Amino acid sequence: MARTHSYVGKRSGWLLSFCSGVLLLFGIHSAQAATYYVDPAGLDANPGTNVSPWRTLQHAANTANAGDTVIVRAGTYVGAKFSRSGTSGAPITFSGESGALVNTPGPSNSNGDNLWVRNANYIVIEGFETHSAPRSGIAIQGEPTAPATGIVLRNNFCHDNTRWGIFTGYALNVVIENNETSYSGLEHGIYVSNSADNPVIRGNIAHHNHASGVQINADPSLAGDGIISGALVEDNVIYENGVGGGAAINLASVRSSTIRNNVLHNNHASGIAGWDDGSGNSWGTKSNKIFHNTIVQAANGRFALVLIHGSSGNQVKNNILIHTGTRGSIETDTSSLSGLQSDYNIVNNRFSFNEQFITLAQWQKKKKDQRSLLWSSLAALFVDPTANDYHLASGSIAINTGVTLTAVTDDIEGQPRPQGPAYDIGAYERSVP
C-alpha cells in the first residue's frame, strides 16, 4: 500500500546521516557488534549472514545483542516479541528494507500487536510496514516501576490495524518519528499512554484514524504519578481523523510540554485538546507551550483548541486557529483560565467560555488574544487550501505578525525563523526571495 502524503519531515536527511554515523561509531568502538539478515527464503538454523540469512523476526529478536543491527529484507513476515535490551550507546536496531511487511502477530504476541517490545530498553525499529494487527501495528510496553526506556520507532508505515497504529504504555523517553499511521479501526494513529515522561512525537503523518491522530494520556487512574511531562510534539501532519471522537492531538494530564509546528487540517473532532481524562480538575493539561500550529478544522469538527477541566497555565501563541463551520477557535472554562497566555493568533470571531459562545471582543475583555487577528478567507491566508497546501500566500495576514518565541527557531520544513522583520504565524514561515 503506497503512502498517501508527500510531506517529508525536515530532519529525515539529518537522521539518515546521524544513523550512519552511529553505526560507524559502533563499528569502531564495539568489536562485538554484528549485522544480521532476515529473509523469507532463509532458515533460522543459518548463521544470519548476508548469504545465509535467518527466516523469522522472532529468531532475530531472540538472538541480537546490544549494538547489533538486523536487516530485514523485502517479504511478508509473522511478527515478533522483542525482550532483549540494547544500551543507550549501543541499541539493537531492526531495520526493514523497502517491502518488509508484517501482517500478523508472532506466536509470543499474546496481546495482538504485530511488533511488540515488552520490558526491554534501547531498541530501534525502523522501515517496516505493518497492518491488520488485532490490536496495534507496533507496541511498546513496560511497567510502572520499570518503564521501557529509549525505544525509537522510525520510518514505519502502520495502517489498517484494529485499534492503534502505534501504542506505548509506560515507555520512558520514547521517540516516534517520521512514521505514517492511518486507518486505525477503533481508536488512534499514535497513542502514548501511562505515566512515562519525555516522549518525542515528531515528523509523523497521521490520517483517517477513527479517533485521534495523536493521543497522549497519562491515565491518572492507573499506577504511576498520573502525569506525562516533557513531551515534544512537533512537525506532524494530521488530517481526516476523529469521526469517532478524540482530537487531532489529544492531551490528557500532560504537563510542561511543547506542541509546535504541527499542521492539522480537516479533522472531525477537536484540533488540539487539553483535558483531564475524567479524573478531576487537578489532573488537567497544564503549563504547556502551544506554538506555531496551523489548525484548519472541518466544518463538522469541534473547536480548533480546547483547554478544559483545570488545564491552566498554558501558553498559546503564533497559532492559526480556524474553524470552517459554526464552532470557533478556543474553547475553555473558568478552571483553565488561570495563567493562560493566548495572543498573536489568527482566529475566528467565535470562542466558547463555560459552554457559552462569545465573540473575540468579549474574549479580549478577559485580557486574552489582545493582538490576535481575525481571518477572512482561506484563500487569502494560504497558497492553495483546496489542495491542502497551507503554506502562507503572498500578502497573508500571518506574515510578519507573530511574536518572537525563543522555543521555536524554525518551521515545520526547517526554514529558519524569522525570514522577515518578525515571525510568521502558523507552522510555515514564508521564504523571503
Order of alpha helices (4+ residues) and beta strands (2+ residues): alpha-beta-alpha-beta-beta-beta-beta-beta-beta-beta-beta-beta-beta-beta-beta-beta-beta-beta-beta-beta-beta-beta-beta-beta-beta-beta-beta-beta-beta-beta-beta-beta-beta-beta-beta-beta-beta-alpha-beta-beta-beta-beta-alpha-beta-alpha-beta-beta
